[in-house]
């Protein structure tokens, strides 16, 4: 759901005392960021104990994030010092739809900050930026999944007001099971 207006400018900045002398900049990803996005995705998969699960390619990300049918949006977090700018993390999200609410919402697929840049407010800045986009776009709901063993993230999200869904369990069909299910279609 897009209003046609950018939800954030290219150079909006967020600074935090924990960053020391570095400035944090959050900006929309560009096609030039695709190699870094894929690196972040692979790093996140390793953190989530699934290092070999990523099959996405740069071509996939270019097609789906920057092609004619945009399927996701991405924000890059950069730290800038006097002489360097370093990609520190990213948030990748897409729109979903609630039939009960009659509105689109935002689903945060990935939120990742490189280990050396954690505990500097970058994850919070990314999470709150996507929340601000949701509000600006009129989305009444912003959701994501977290692994049940990832208690530091769960605690962090709950401190920000997120509520763990207990009545709903995610379901997924993929690979051969997806092909078999599709074959049952009439």
LUMDORO-221616 format. One line per field, with one value per atom (N, C-alpha, C): residue number from 1; residue in one letter; atom name; x, z, y. Coordinates in nm, 2 decimals, always signed. Atoms other than C-alpha are relative to their C-alpha. Layout:
resi: NUM  ... $
resn: a  ... $
name: CA  ... $
c1: X  ... $
c3: Z  ... $
c2: Y  ... $
! end
This chain:
resi: 1  1  1  2  2  2  3  3  3  4  4  4  5  5  5  6  6  6  7  7  7  8  8  8  9  9  9  10  10  10  11  11  11  12  12  12  13  13  13  14  14  14  15  15  15  16  16  16  17  17  17  18  18  18  19  19  19  20  20  20  21  21  21  22  22  22  23  23  23  24  24  24  25  25  25  26  26  26  27  27  27  28  28  28  29  29  29  30  30  30  31  31  31  32  32  32  33  33  33  34  34  34  35  35  35  36  36  36  37  37  37  38  38  38  39  39  39  40  40  40  41  41  41  42  42  42  43  43  43  44  44  44  45  45  45  46  46  46  47  47  47  48  48  48  49  49  49  50  50  50  51  51  51  52  52  52  53  53  53  54  54  54  55  55  55  56  56  56  57  57  57  58  58  58  59  59  59  60  60  60  61  61  61  62  62  62  63  63  63  64  64  64  65  65  65  66  66  66  67  67  67  68  68  68  69  69  69  70  70  70  71  71  71  72  72  72  73  73  73  74  74  74  75  75  75  76  76  76  77  77  77  78  78  78  79  79  79  80  80  80  81  81  81  82  82  82  83  83  83  84  84  84  85  85  85  86  86  86  87  87  87  88  88  88  89  89  89  90  90  90  91  91  91  92  92  92  93  93  93  94  94  94  95  95  95  96  96  96  97  97  97  98  98  98  99  99  99  100  100  100  101  101  101  102  102  102  103  103  103  104  104  104  105  105  105  106  106  106  107  107  107  108  108  108  109  109  109  110  110  110  111  111  111  112  112  112  113  113  113  114  114  114  115  115  115  116  116  116  117  117  117  118  118  118  119  119  119  120  120  120  121  121  121  122  122  122  123  123  123  124  124  124  125  125  125  126  126  126  127  127  127  128  128  128  129  129  129  130  130  130  131  131  131  132  132  132  133  133  133  134  134  134  135  135  135  136  136  136  137  137  137  138  138  138  139  139  139  140  140  140  141  141  141  142  142  142  143  143  143  144  144  144  145  145  145  146  146  146  147  147  147  148  148  148  149  149  149  150  150  150  151  151  151  152  152  152  153  153  153  154  154  154  155  155  155  156  156  156  157  157  157  158  158  158  159  159  159  160  160  160  161  161  161  162  162  162  163  163  163  164  164  164  165  165  165  166  166  166  167  167  167  168  168  168  169  169  169  170  170  170  171  171  171  172  172  172  173  173  173  174  174  174  175  175  175  176  176  176  177  177  177  178  178  178  179  179  179  180  180  180  181  181  181  182  182  182  183  183  183  184  184  184  185  185  185  186  186  186 $
resn: x  x  x  x  x  x  x  x  x  x  x  x  x  x  x  x  x  x  x  x  x  x  x  x  x  x  x  x  x  x  x  x  x  x  x  x  x  x  x  x  x  x  x  x  x  x  x  x  x  x  x  x  x  x  x  x  x  x  x  x  x  x  x  x  x  x  x  x  x  x  x  x  x  x  x  x  x  x  x  x  x  x  x  x  x  x  x  x  x  x  x  x  x  x  x  x  x  x  x  x  x  x  x  x  x  x  x  x  x  x  x  x  x  x  x  x  x  x  x  x  x  x  x  x  x  x  x  x  x  x  x  x  x  x  x  x  x  x  x  x  x  x  x  x  x  x  x  x  x  x  x  x  x  x  x  x  x  x  x  x  x  x  x  x  x  x  x  x  x  x  x  x  x  x  x  x  x  x  x  x  x  x  x  x  x  x  x  x  x  x  x  x  x  x  x  x  x  x  x  x  x  x  x  x  x  x  x  x  x  x  x  x  x  x  x  x  x  x  x  x  x  x  x  x  x  x  x  x  x  x  x  x  x  x  x  x  x  x  x  x  x  x  x  x  x  x  x  x  x  x  x  x  x  x  x  x  x  x  x  x  x  x  x  x  x  x  x  x  x  x  x  x  x  x  x  x  x  x  x  x  x  x  x  x  x  x  x  x  x  x  x  x  x  x  x  x  x  x  x  x  x  x  x  x  x  x  x  x  x  x  x  x  x  x  x  x  x  x  x  x  x  x  x  x  x  x  x  x  x  x  x  x  x  x  x  x  x  x  x  x  x  x  x  x  x  x  x  x  x  x  x  x  x  x  x  x  x  x  x  x  x  x  x  x  x  x  x  x  x  x  x  x  x  x  x  x  x  x  x  x  x  x  x  x  x  x  x  x  x  x  x  x  x  x  x  x  x  x  x  x  x  x  x  x  x  x  x  x  x  x  x  x  x  x  x  x  x  x  x  x  x  x  x  x  x  x  x  x  x  x  x  x  x  x  x  x  x  x  x  x  x  x  x  x  x  x  x  x  x  x  x  x  x  x  x  x  x  x  x  x  x  x  x  x  x  x  x  x  x  x  x  x  x  x  x  x  x  x  x  x  x  x  x  x  x  x  x  x  x  x  x  x  x  x  x  x  x  x  x  x  x  x  x  x  x  x  x  x  x  x  x  x  x  x  x  x  x  x  x  x  x  x  x  x  x  x  x  x  x  x  x  x  x  x  x  x  x  x  x  x  x  x  x  x  x  x  x  x  x  x  x  x  x  x  x  x  x  x $
name: N  CA  C  N  CA  C  N  CA  C  N  CA  C  N  CA  C  N  CA  C  N  CA  C  N  CA  C  N  CA  C  N  CA  C  N  CA  C  N  CA  C  N  CA  C  N  CA  C  N  CA  C  N  CA  C  N  CA  C  N  CA  C  N  CA  C  N  CA  C  N  CA  C  N  CA  C  N  CA  C  N  CA  C  N  CA  C  N  CA  C  N  CA  C  N  CA  C  N  CA  C  N  CA  C  N  CA  C  N  CA  C  N  CA  C  N  CA  C  N  CA  C  N  CA  C  N  CA  C  N  CA  C  N  CA  C  N  CA  C  N  CA  C  N  CA  C  N  CA  C  N  CA  C  N  CA  C  N  CA  C  N  CA  C  N  CA  C  N  CA  C  N  CA  C  N  CA  C  N  CA  C  N  CA  C  N  CA  C  N  CA  C  N  CA  C  N  CA  C  N  CA  C  N  CA  C  N  CA  C  N  CA  C  N  CA  C  N  CA  C  N  CA  C  N  CA  C  N  CA  C  N  CA  C  N  CA  C  N  CA  C  N  CA  C  N  CA  C  N  CA  C  N  CA  C  N  CA  C  N  CA  C  N  CA  C  N  CA  C  N  CA  C  N  CA  C  N  CA  C  N  CA  C  N  CA  C  N  CA  C  N  CA  C  N  CA  C  N  CA  C  N  CA  C  N  CA  C  N  CA  C  N  CA  C  N  CA  C  N  CA  C  N  CA  C  N  CA  C  N  CA  C  N  CA  C  N  CA  C  N  CA  C  N  CA  C  N  CA  C  N  CA  C  N  CA  C  N  CA  C  N  CA  C  N  CA  C  N  CA  C  N  CA  C  N  CA  C  N  CA  C  N  CA  C  N  CA  C  N  CA  C  N  CA  C  N  CA  C  N  CA  C  N  CA  C  N  CA  C  N  CA  C  N  CA  C  N  CA  C  N  CA  C  N  CA  C  N  CA  C  N  CA  C  N  CA  C  N  CA  C  N  CA  C  N  CA  C  N  CA  C  N  CA  C  N  CA  C  N  CA  C  N  CA  C  N  CA  C  N  CA  C  N  CA  C  N  CA  C  N  CA  C  N  CA  C  N  CA  C  N  CA  C  N  CA  C  N  CA  C  N  CA  C  N  CA  C  N  CA  C  N  CA  C  N  CA  C  N  CA  C  N  CA  C  N  CA  C  N  CA  C  N  CA  C  N  CA  C  N  CA  C  N  CA  C  N  CA  C  N  CA  C  N  CA  C  N  CA  C  N  CA  C  N  CA  C  N  CA  C  N  CA  C  N  CA  C  N  CA  C  N  CA  C  N  CA  C  N  CA  C  N  CA  C  N  CA  C  N  CA  C  N  CA  C  N  CA  C  N  CA  C  N  CA  C  N  CA  C  N  CA  C  N  CA  C  N  CA  C  N  CA  C  N  CA  C  N  CA  C  N  CA  C  N  CA  C  N  CA  C $
c1: +0.09  +0.00  +0.09  -0.08  +0.17  -0.08  +0.07  +0.06  +0.06  -0.07  +0.30  +0.10  -0.10  +0.50  +0.10  -0.10  +0.83  -0.03  +0.02  +0.79  +0.12  -0.11  +1.14  +0.09  -0.09  +1.40  +0.13  -0.12  +1.73  +0.10  -0.10  +1.93  -0.05  +0.05  +1.71  +0.10  -0.10  +1.94  -0.06  +0.04  +1.90  +0.14  -0.12  +2.18  -0.03  +0.02  +2.23  +0.13  -0.12  +2.48  +0.09  -0.08  +2.60  +0.08  -0.08  +2.73  +0.13  -0.12  +3.01  +0.01  -0.02  +3.14  -0.05  +0.05  +2.96  -0.15  +0.14  +2.63  -0.07  +0.08  +2.36  -0.09  +0.09  +2.18  -0.08  +0.09  +1.88  -0.05  +0.04  +1.80  -0.06  +0.05  +1.60  +0.12  -0.10  +1.81  -0.01  +0.00  +1.91  +0.05  -0.06  +2.01  +0.15  -0.14  +2.37  +0.03  -0.01  +2.30  -0.02  +0.04  +2.20  +0.11  -0.11  +2.54  +0.00  -0.01  +2.54  -0.13  +0.13  +2.17  +0.01  -0.01  +2.25  +0.10  -0.09  +2.55  -0.07  +0.08  +2.32  -0.09  +0.09  +2.07  +0.07  -0.08  +2.34  +0.05  -0.05  +2.48  -0.12  +0.12  +2.12  -0.03  +0.02  +2.08  +0.10  -0.10  +2.40  -0.04  +0.05  +2.28  -0.12  +0.12  +1.95  +0.03  -0.04  +2.14  -0.04  +0.04  +2.05  +0.10  -0.09  +2.37  -0.01  +0.01  +2.30  -0.14  +0.14  +1.93  -0.02  +0.02  +1.98  +0.04  -0.02  +1.94  -0.03  +0.03  +1.84  +0.13  -0.11  +2.07  -0.01  +0.01  +2.15  -0.10  +0.10  +1.94  -0.14  +0.13  +1.64  -0.03  +0.02  +1.68  -0.02  +0.02  +1.72  -0.14  +0.13  +1.41  -0.12  +0.11  +1.19  +0.00  -0.01  +1.31  +0.01  -0.03  +1.39  -0.05  +0.05  +1.21  -0.14  +0.13  +0.88  -0.11  +0.09  +0.68  +0.07  -0.08  +0.83  -0.07  +0.06  +0.77  +0.05  -0.05  +0.97  +0.06  -0.07  +1.12  +0.11  -0.11  +1.44  +0.06  -0.07  +1.61  +0.14  -0.14  +1.99  +0.03  -0.05  +2.14  +0.15  -0.14  +2.48  +0.06  -0.07  +2.73  +0.11  -0.10  +2.94  +0.08  -0.10  +3.25  +0.06  -0.07  +3.48  +0.04  -0.05  +3.62  -0.05  +0.05  +3.42  -0.15  +0.14  +3.06  +0.00  +0.01  +2.98  -0.14  +0.13  +2.67  +0.00  +0.00  +2.57  -0.12  +0.11  +2.23  -0.11  +0.11  +1.90  -0.13  +0.13  +1.53  -0.07  +0.07  +1.34  -0.14  +0.14  +0.96  -0.08  +0.09  +0.66  -0.14  +0.13  +0.29  -0.08  +0.09  +0.03  -0.14  +0.14  -0.35  -0.08  +0.09  -0.59  -0.14  +0.15  -0.94  -0.08  +0.08  -1.07  +0.01  -0.01  -0.93  -0.03  +0.02  -0.98  +0.11  -0.12  -0.63  +0.12  -0.13  -0.29  +0.08  -0.10  -0.02  +0.14  -0.14  +0.35  +0.05  -0.06  +0.53  +0.15  -0.15  +0.90  +0.06  -0.05  +1.07  +0.14  -0.14  +1.43  +0.03  -0.07  +1.59  +0.13  -0.13  +1.96  +0.10  -0.11  +2.25  +0.12  -0.13  +2.61  +0.04  -0.03  +2.74  +0.09  -0.09  +3.01  -0.07  +0.08  +2.74  -0.12  +0.11  +2.49  +0.01  +0.01  +2.38  +0.04  -0.02  +2.41  -0.13  +0.13  +2.04  -0.03  +0.02  +2.06  -0.12  +0.12  +1.81  -0.13  +0.11  +1.57  -0.04  +0.02  +1.62  -0.07  +0.06  +1.54  -0.15  +0.13  +1.24  -0.10  +0.09  +1.09  -0.02  +0.02  +1.15  -0.10  +0.11  +0.94  -0.13  +0.12  +0.68  -0.05  +0.04  +0.68  -0.06  +0.05  +0.63  -0.14  +0.13  +0.34  -0.10  +0.10  +0.17  -0.02  +0.01  +0.24  -0.08  +0.07  +0.09  -0.14  +0.13  -0.22  -0.02  +0.00  -0.13  -0.03  +0.04  -0.30  +0.08  -0.07  -0.07  +0.14  -0.14  +0.31  +0.04  -0.03  +0.42  +0.12  -0.12  +0.71  +0.01  -0.02  +0.83  +0.13  -0.13  +1.10  +0.01  -0.03  +1.26  -0.02  +0.04  +1.14  +0.13  -0.12  +1.50  +0.08  -0.07  +1.60  -0.05  +0.05  +1.52  +0.05  -0.03  +1.73  -0.09  +0.09  +1.52  -0.14  +0.13  +1.20  -0.02  +0.00  +1.28  +0.00  -0.01  +1.38  -0.13  +0.12  +1.06  -0.11  +0.10  +0.84  +0.02  -0.03  +1.01  -0.05  +0.05  +0.90  -0.15  +0.14  +0.54  -0.06  +0.05  +0.52  -0.05  +0.07  +0.30  +0.02  -0.02  +0.38  -0.14  +0.13  +0.09  +0.01  +0.00  +0.00  -0.10  +0.10  -0.31  +0.02  -0.02  -0.17  +0.13  -0.12  +0.09  +0.02  -0.03  +0.26  -0.01  +0.00  +0.21  +0.07  -0.07  +0.42  +0.00  -0.01  +0.42  +0.11  -0.10  +0.73  +0.05  -0.06  +0.93  -0.10  +0.09  +0.77  -0.14  +0.13  +0.49  -0.09  +0.08  +0.39  -0.04  +0.03  +0.41  -0.12  +0.11  +0.19  -0.13  +0.12  -0.06  -0.06  +0.04  -0.07  -0.06  +0.05  -0.13  -0.15  +0.14  -0.46  -0.10  +0.09  -0.60  -0.08  +0.08  -0.88  -0.02 $
c3: +0.00  +0.00  +0.00  +0.01  -0.11  -0.03  +0.02  -0.10  -0.12  +0.10  -0.38  +0.05  -0.06  -0.14  +0.07  -0.07  +0.00  +0.15  -0.14  +0.36  +0.08  -0.07  +0.44  -0.11  +0.09  +0.27  -0.01  +0.01  +0.15  +0.11  -0.10  +0.42  +0.14  -0.14  +0.73  +0.09  -0.09  +1.02  +0.14  -0.14  +1.37  +0.07  -0.07  +1.62  +0.14  -0.13  +1.95  +0.08  -0.07  +2.23  +0.00  +0.00  +2.22  -0.13  +0.13  +1.86  +0.01  -0.02  +2.00  -0.10  +0.09  +1.72  -0.14  +0.13  +1.44  -0.01  +0.02  +1.29  -0.07  +0.05  +1.21  -0.11  +0.10  +0.88  -0.05  +0.06  +0.77  -0.13  +0.14  +0.40  -0.07  +0.09  +0.14  -0.07  +0.08  -0.02  -0.15  +0.14  -0.38  -0.06  +0.06  -0.64  +0.03  -0.04  -0.55  +0.13  -0.13  -0.20  +0.00  +0.01  -0.32  +0.05  -0.06  -0.25  +0.15  -0.15  +0.11  +0.06  -0.05  +0.16  +0.00  +0.01  +0.05  +0.11  -0.11  +0.29  +0.14  -0.12  +0.57  +0.02  +0.00  +0.48  +0.04  -0.03  +0.49  +0.15  -0.13  +0.82  +0.10  -0.08  +0.97  +0.01  +0.00  +0.86  +0.08  -0.09  +1.03  +0.15  -0.14  +1.35  +0.04  -0.02  +1.32  -0.01  +0.00  +1.30  -0.13  +0.13  +0.93  -0.11  +0.09  +0.75  -0.15  +0.14  +0.44  -0.06  +0.05  +0.40  -0.10  +0.10  +0.19  -0.14  +0.14  -0.18  -0.08  +0.07  -0.27  -0.07  +0.08  -0.53  -0.01  +0.03  -0.61  -0.11  +0.10  -0.92  +0.05  -0.06  -0.71  +0.08  -0.08  -0.48  -0.10  +0.10  -0.78  -0.06  +0.07  -0.95  +0.10  -0.09  -0.64  +0.09  -0.08  -0.46  -0.09  +0.09  -0.76  -0.14  +0.13  -1.06  -0.02  +0.03  -1.22  +0.10  -0.10  -0.96  +0.14  -0.13  -0.62  +0.10  -0.10  -0.37  +0.14  -0.13  -0.08  +0.00  -0.02  +0.06  +0.10  -0.08  +0.24  +0.05  -0.05  +0.47  +0.04  -0.04  +0.52  +0.11  -0.11  +0.84  -0.03  +0.02  +0.79  +0.11  -0.10  +1.04  -0.08  +0.07  +0.92  +0.10  -0.08  +1.08  -0.09  +0.08  +0.96  -0.14  +0.13  +0.68  -0.05  +0.05  +0.65  +0.02  -0.01  +0.59  +0.00  -0.01  +0.70  +0.01  -0.01  +0.64  +0.13  -0.13  +0.99  +0.02  -0.02  +0.94  -0.10  +0.09  +0.75  +0.05  -0.02  +0.77  -0.13  +0.13  +0.49  +0.03  -0.03  +0.49  -0.13  +0.11  +0.27  +0.06  -0.04  +0.28  +0.00  +0.00  +0.38  +0.01  -0.01  +0.42  +0.10  -0.10  +0.70  -0.04  +0.04  +0.59  +0.12  -0.12  +0.95  +0.02  -0.02  +0.96  -0.12  +0.12  +0.60  -0.04  +0.03  +0.57  -0.02  +0.01  +0.46  +0.13  -0.12  +0.73  -0.06  +0.03  +0.73  +0.07  -0.06  +0.78  -0.01  +0.00  +0.88  -0.02  +0.03  +0.72  +0.07  -0.06  +0.84  +0.06  -0.07  +1.09  +0.05  -0.03  +1.13  +0.02  -0.03  +1.28  +0.02  -0.01  +1.24  +0.15  -0.14  +1.58  +0.05  -0.05  +1.60  +0.02  -0.01  +1.58  +0.09  -0.08  +1.82  +0.13  -0.12  +2.14  -0.02  +0.04  +1.97  -0.03  +0.04  +1.91  -0.15  +0.15  +1.54  -0.02  +0.02  +1.57  +0.04  -0.04  +1.76  -0.11  +0.10  +1.50  -0.13  +0.12  +1.21  +0.03  -0.03  +1.39  +0.01  -0.02  +1.48  -0.14  +0.14  +1.12  -0.07  +0.07  +0.98  +0.06  -0.06  +1.24  -0.04  +0.05  +1.13  -0.14  +0.14  +0.77  +0.01  -0.02  +0.88  +0.04  -0.05  +1.06  -0.12  +0.12  +0.76  -0.11  +0.11  +0.52  +0.04  -0.05  +0.74  +0.03  -0.03  +0.83  +0.15  -0.14  +1.16  +0.07  -0.06  +1.21  -0.06  +0.03  +1.21  +0.07  -0.07  +1.27  -0.06  +0.04  +1.25  +0.08  -0.07  +1.37  +0.07  -0.07  +1.62  +0.04  -0.04  +1.70  +0.15  -0.14  +2.03  +0.10  -0.09  +2.16  +0.00  +0.01  +2.07  +0.11  -0.11  +2.42  +0.00  +0.00  +2.38  -0.09  +0.09  +2.08  +0.05  -0.06  +2.25  +0.10  -0.10  +2.55  -0.05  +0.07  +2.33  -0.06  +0.07  +2.13  +0.10  -0.10  +2.44  +0.07  -0.06  +2.59  -0.08  +0.10  +2.28  -0.02  +0.01  +2.32  -0.08  +0.08  +2.10  +0.09  -0.07  +2.21  -0.08  +0.06  +2.15  -0.03  +0.03  +1.97  +0.05  -0.06  +2.16  -0.07  +0.06  +1.98  -0.14  +0.14  +1.63  -0.02  +0.04  +1.48  -0.15  +0.14  +1.15  -0.07  +0.08  +0.87  -0.13  +0.12  +0.56  -0.09  +0.09  +0.25  -0.10  +0.10  +0.02  -0.07  +0.07  -0.22  -0.06  +0.05  -0.32  +0.05  -0.06  -0.08  -0.06  +0.07  -0.25  -0.14  +0.13  -0.59  +0.01  -0.02  -0.47  +0.03  -0.03  -0.32  -0.12  +0.12  -0.64  -0.10  +0.10  -0.84  +0.03  -0.04  -0.65  -0.04  +0.05  -0.79  -0.12  +0.11  -1.03  -0.09 $
c2: -0.12  +0.00  +0.12  -0.11  +0.31  +0.13  -0.12  +0.67  +0.08  -0.07  +0.76  +0.10  -0.09  +0.97  -0.08  +0.08  +0.84  +0.01  +0.00  +0.74  +0.05  -0.06  +0.86  +0.06  -0.06  +1.08  -0.08  +0.07  +0.95  +0.02  -0.03  +1.12  +0.03  -0.02  +1.11  -0.07  +0.06  +1.04  -0.02  +0.03  +0.90  -0.02  +0.01  +0.94  -0.05  +0.05  +0.77  +0.01  -0.02  +0.83  -0.12  +0.12  +0.47  -0.01  +0.00  +0.54  +0.07  -0.08  +0.75  +0.11  -0.11  +0.97  -0.04  +0.04  +0.78  +0.05  -0.04  +0.91  -0.12  +0.11  +0.66  +0.06  -0.05  +0.71  -0.13  +0.10  +0.50  +0.05  -0.04  +0.51  -0.12  +0.11  +0.31  -0.06  +0.08  +0.04  +0.04  -0.02  +0.08  -0.13  +0.12  -0.18  -0.02  +0.02  -0.11  -0.07  +0.06  -0.24  -0.15  +0.14  -0.59  -0.09  +0.10  -0.76  +0.01  -0.01  -0.62  -0.06  +0.06  -0.72  -0.15  +0.14  -1.07  -0.05  +0.04  -1.08  +0.01  -0.01  -0.96  -0.12  +0.11  -1.23  -0.13  +0.12  -1.50  +0.01  -0.02  -1.36  -0.03  +0.03  -1.37  -0.15  +0.14  -1.73  -0.08  +0.06  -1.82  +0.02  -0.03  -1.65  -0.09  +0.08  -1.84  -0.15  +0.14  -2.17  -0.07  +0.05  -2.22  +0.05  -0.06  -2.13  -0.04  +0.05  -2.34  +0.02  -0.01  -2.25  +0.11  -0.11  -1.93  -0.05  +0.03  -2.00  +0.12  -0.13  -1.64  +0.04  -0.05  -1.48  +0.16  -0.14  -1.12  +0.03  -0.02  -1.16  +0.00  +0.01  -1.27  +0.13  -0.12  -0.96  +0.12  -0.10  -0.73  +0.00  +0.02  -0.87  +0.04  -0.01  -0.87  +0.13  -0.12  -0.55  +0.13  -0.12  -0.32  -0.02  +0.03  -0.47  +0.07  -0.06  -0.37  -0.04  +0.05  -0.58  +0.00  -0.01  -0.47  -0.08  +0.10  -0.75  +0.03  -0.03  -0.61  +0.14  -0.12  -0.29  -0.02  +0.03  -0.26  +0.14  -0.12  +0.00  -0.05  +0.02  +0.01  +0.09  -0.08  +0.13  +0.02  -0.03  +0.30  +0.08  -0.08  +0.43  +0.08  -0.08  +0.72  +0.07  -0.07  +0.85  +0.11  -0.11  +1.13  -0.05  +0.04  +0.92  -0.13  +0.13  +0.60  -0.01  +0.04  +0.48  -0.15  +0.15  +0.12  -0.04  +0.06  -0.08  -0.08  +0.06  -0.19  -0.10  +0.09  -0.36  +0.03  -0.02  -0.38  -0.05  +0.04  -0.42  -0.03  +0.04  -0.60  -0.03  +0.02  -0.58  +0.00  +0.00  -0.62  +0.02  -0.03  -0.54  -0.13  +0.11  -0.80  +0.06  -0.06  -0.76  -0.08  +0.05  -0.81  +0.01  +0.00  -0.91  +0.05  -0.04  -0.86  +0.16  -0.15  -0.50  +0.08  -0.07  -0.42  +0.09  -0.09  -0.27  -0.09  +0.06  -0.36  +0.02  -0.02  -0.41  -0.02  +0.02  -0.45  -0.13  +0.12  -0.78  +0.02  -0.01  -0.75  -0.14  +0.13  -1.04  -0.02  +0.01  -0.97  +0.13  -0.11  -0.74  -0.05  +0.05  -0.77  +0.11  -0.09  -0.58  -0.08  +0.08  -0.70  +0.00  +0.01  -0.82  +0.11  -0.11  -0.55  +0.13  -0.12  -0.29  -0.01  +0.02  -0.43  +0.08  -0.07  -0.25  +0.15  -0.14  +0.09  +0.07  -0.06  +0.15  -0.02  +0.02  +0.04  -0.08  +0.09  -0.24  +0.07  -0.08  -0.01  +0.10  -0.10  +0.26  -0.06  +0.07  +0.01  -0.04  +0.04  -0.13  +0.11  -0.12  +0.21  +0.07  -0.06  +0.34  -0.08  +0.07  +0.06  +0.02  -0.03  +0.13  +0.13  -0.13  +0.49  +0.00  +0.02  +0.38  -0.06  +0.06  +0.16  +0.11  -0.10  +0.45  +0.10  -0.09  +0.69  -0.06  +0.06  +0.44  -0.04  +0.03  +0.39  -0.15  +0.14  +0.03  -0.02  +0.01  -0.07  -0.11  +0.11  -0.37  -0.01  +0.02  -0.44  -0.13  +0.12  -0.79  -0.07  +0.08  -1.03  -0.13  +0.12  -1.37  +0.01  +0.01  -1.45  -0.14  +0.14  -1.78  -0.01  +0.02  -1.92  +0.00  +0.00  -1.96  +0.13  -0.13  -1.60  +0.09  -0.08  -1.46  +0.14  -0.15  -1.14  +0.08  -0.07  -1.04  +0.00  +0.01  -1.15  +0.11  -0.10  -0.94  +0.14  -0.13  -0.64  +0.04  -0.03  -0.66  +0.03  -0.02  -0.69  +0.14  -0.13  -0.38  +0.11  -0.10  -0.19  -0.01  +0.01  -0.30  -0.11  +0.11  -0.60  -0.11  +0.11  -0.89  -0.13  +0.14  -1.26  -0.06  +0.07  -1.43  -0.14  +0.13  -1.74  -0.10  +0.08  -1.86  -0.04  +0.02  -1.86  -0.07  +0.07  -2.10  +0.02  -0.02  -2.03  -0.13  +0.12  -2.28  +0.03  -0.02  -2.33  -0.12  +0.11  -2.54  +0.04  -0.04  -2.54  -0.13  +0.10  -2.75  -0.10  +0.11  -3.09  +0.01  -0.01  -3.04  +0.11  -0.11  -2.71  -0.05  +0.05  -2.87  -0.11  +0.10  -3.16  +0.06  -0.07  -2.92  +0.07  -0.08  -2.71  -0.10  +0.10  -3.03  -0.04  +0.03  -3.08  +0.11  -0.11  -2.75  -0.04  +0.03  -2.78  +0.12 $
! end
